[in-house]
Amino acid sequence: MTPLDRVRVAVDCMGGDHGPSVTLPACKEFLATHPQAELLLVGTADALAPAANWPRCTLVPATEIVAMDDPLEVALRRKKDSSMRVAINQLKLDPAGRAKADVAVSAGNTGALMAISRYVLKTVDGIDRPAIASVIPNERPGFTTMLDLGANVDCTAEHFLQFAVMGSALVAAVEGNLEPSVGLLNIGAEAIKGSETIKQAGELLRAAAAAGQLNYHGNVEGNDIFKGTVDIVVCDGFVGNVALKTSEGLAHMLTGFLRAEFKRHWLAKLAALAALPVLKHFRARFDPRGYNGAALLGLQGLVFKSHGSADAFAFGRALARAYDAARHRLPEQVHERIVETLRTSSTPSHDEPVRPAA
């Protein structure tokens, strides 16, 4: 597919723990480094006032804010003019089949973002549930794409197949790897291990591979995520979220340990000065902020989720990842792979009737 010449990004400027104090500086820096991007900044009039004269920016008013602890009912049913919902509304197609934005980014409440996105945009043909996908650094060097990371706690075997297809489309679109390898996260590499659901998912994935629709490696274990054994690791949202938070906590702990050791006495501080270039490179590779930005895959529109606690640098990384995905037409590639893969599969959807793609 030919990349887009212009990418329009709708930004929920009020979401997250810090709101405009983080999102606006990140947006300003993003504009300076992405001359082909346009931003639709969504928020209250007072909050967006500093961006009134920014180039390639349109201010979109919203009168409400989804708080990080708002229940889904409040976010979805009562706050219909929230910055989160207005940002997602920019992805809706008008009668002529055009949308005001190509991708939306928010650091707000994850559950609310998923619920509103699914309600407003609907899922693509063949997808029961959207999934959250992001990357984790590995030792190749590079990173492993992992999904689901928290959207779906209970999954069927068919959902794992859909996650694998969506993840493959994401890696193909953003990284140019047209046949990324897929692994199913399990407690062992042997096909006989795991729950019945995992075993059934393995059968579906092997069938898809036999039909030439997936590059399926087989079962992988937790340490394979960091080894880079496969390009994509598929799991349910409960396991994925635990793995993600564990890896972030480990990175933070290792950084803290190194900092404490280099502060023990003056010789250690002197050694730290000599090792500063190495330490900076180490931090860059393991800093979770550099990998911020998770795609909500399977929707009729492209939505990216930033960490709620993200600083300006991390939110900027989420904007950049969203820009790259939109520029390479990720939703179209996901839909094409889903149609082709599920066409050869006899597995039905279980959650809801299939909806037509945009």
Secondary structure, 3 states (H helix, E strand, C coil): CCCCCCEEEEEECCCCCCCHHHHHHHHHHHHHHCCCEEEEEEECHHHHHHHCCCCCEEEEECCECCCCCCCHHHHHHHCCCEHHHHHHHCCCCCCCCCCCCCEEEECCCHHHHHHHHHHHHCECCCCCCCEEEEEEEECCCEEEEEECCCCCCCCCHHHHHHHHHHHHHHHHHHHCCCCCEEEEECCCCCCCCCCHHHHHHHHHHHHHHHCCCCEEEEEECHHHHHHCCCCEEECCHHHHHHHHHHHHHHHHHHHHHHHHHHCCCHHHHHHHHHCHHHHHHHHHHHCHHHHCCEEEECECCCEEECCCCCCHHHHHHHHHHHHHHHHCCHHHHHHHHHHHHHHCCCCCCCCCCCCCCC
